Amino acid sequence: MKYYANAVFVGRVDATFMVALSEREDGSGASLVIQRADGFDRQDRELGMDAYCVSCNGLTVYGGVVGWSCTDGVVDVRFSNDAASSLGLRAQLSIGFARRKTGLVREGLGLVLRDAKHDA
């Protein structure tokens, strides 16, 4: 799957840091949101929710990113087979966005996906 994100948000909402890439300015259309809470409690750990969260087009998984890169206005995210299946995606998702935001998106993904492999 590949789309162009006209809306890009990288920042904090309450106690969560997120990177959101949406096809349309109003948040509709294809979208990818990757977020990480500032902290996790016992229940989060017991339920396997003590990782970053990936939401794509209304479906959500915890963890599941096996690699990512962000260069020249394109982010590529590779998912485990289980995560891709749960999200209704192929194993790799490519999203284009305004090239001038590459540094911001790369830095944000580095924070949220700090325990996932970054493909240089």
C-alpha positions in Angstrom: 0.0 0.0 0.0 1.2 3.5 -0.8 -0.4 6.8 -0.4 0.4 10.5 0.0 -0.2 12.0 3.5 -1.4 15.6 3.2 -1.7 15.8 7.0 1.3 15.1 9.2 1.3 15.4 12.9 4.3 14.7 15.2 3.9 15.5 18.8 2.4 14.9 22.2 -1.3 14.5 23.0 -1.9 14.2 26.8 0.5 11.5 28.0 1.2 10.0 24.5 3.7 10.9 21.8 2.6 10.1 18.3 3.3 10.3 14.6 0.2 10.5 12.4 0.1 10.5 8.6 -3.2 11.0 7.0 -4.3 11.1 3.4 -6.6 14.1 3.9 -6.2 17.2 6.0 -9.3 16.4 8.0 -7.9 13.0 9.0 -10.1 11.0 6.7 -8.9 8.6 4.0 -5.9 6.3 4.5 -4.0 6.9 7.7 -1.2 5.6 9.9 -0.8 6.5 13.6 2.1 5.2 15.6 2.0 6.2 19.3 3.7 5.4 22.6 2.4 6.2 26.1 4.7 7.9 28.5 4.3 4.9 30.9 2.7 1.5 31.3 1.0 0.0 34.3 0.7 -3.7 35.4 -2.5 -4.2 33.4 -0.8 -2.9 30.2 2.0 -5.4 30.7 -0.3 -8.3 31.4 -2.3 -7.6 28.3 0.7 -7.1 26.1 0.0 -3.4 25.6 3.3 -2.2 27.0 4.7 -1.2 23.6 4.1 1.3 20.9 0.7 1.1 19.3 0.1 1.1 15.5 -3.3 2.1 14.1 -4.1 2.0 10.4 -7.5 2.7 8.9 -9.3 1.9 12.2 -7.4 -1.3 13.0 -4.8 -1.5 15.9 -1.9 -3.7 17.0 0.7 -3.3 19.8 4.3 -3.7 18.5 4.8 -5.5 15.2 7.1 -3.1 13.4 10.2 -5.1 12.2 11.9 -2.2 10.4 11.4 1.3 9.2 13.1 4.1 7.2 12.3 7.7 6.5 14.1 9.6 3.7 13.2 12.4 1.2 9.5 12.6 2.1 8.8 8.9 2.2 8.4 6.6 5.2 8.6 2.9 4.7 7.3 0.7 7.6 7.8 -3.1 7.6 5.5 -5.2 9.7 5.7 -8.7 11.1 3.3 -11.1 9.2 1.0 -11.2 12.2 0.8 -7.4 12.6 0.3 -6.9 8.8 -2.5 -9.4 8.8 -4.2 -7.8 11.9 -3.9 -4.4 10.2 -5.2 -5.6 6.9 -1.9 -4.7 5.1 0.9 -6.2 3.2 4.2 -6.5 5.1 5.4 -3.1 3.9 3.7 0.2 3.9 5.1 3.3 2.1 3.7 6.8 2.7 4.8 9.9 0.9 4.6 13.4 2.6 6.0 16.9 2.2 9.8 16.5 1.9 10.4 19.4 4.2 8.9 17.4 7.1 11.3 14.4 6.7 13.5 15.4 9.7 10.4 15.9 11.9 8.9 12.5 10.9 12.2 10.7 11.2 12.8 12.1 14.7 9.3 11.3 15.8 9.4 7.7 14.6 12.8 7.3 16.3 11.2 8.3 19.6 8.0 6.1 19.2 9.8 3.1 17.6 12.9 3.2 19.6 12.9 -0.5 20.1 12.1 -1.4 16.5 14.9 -1.7 13.8 15.7 1.5 11.9 16.9 0.9 8.4 19.5 3.6 7.8 
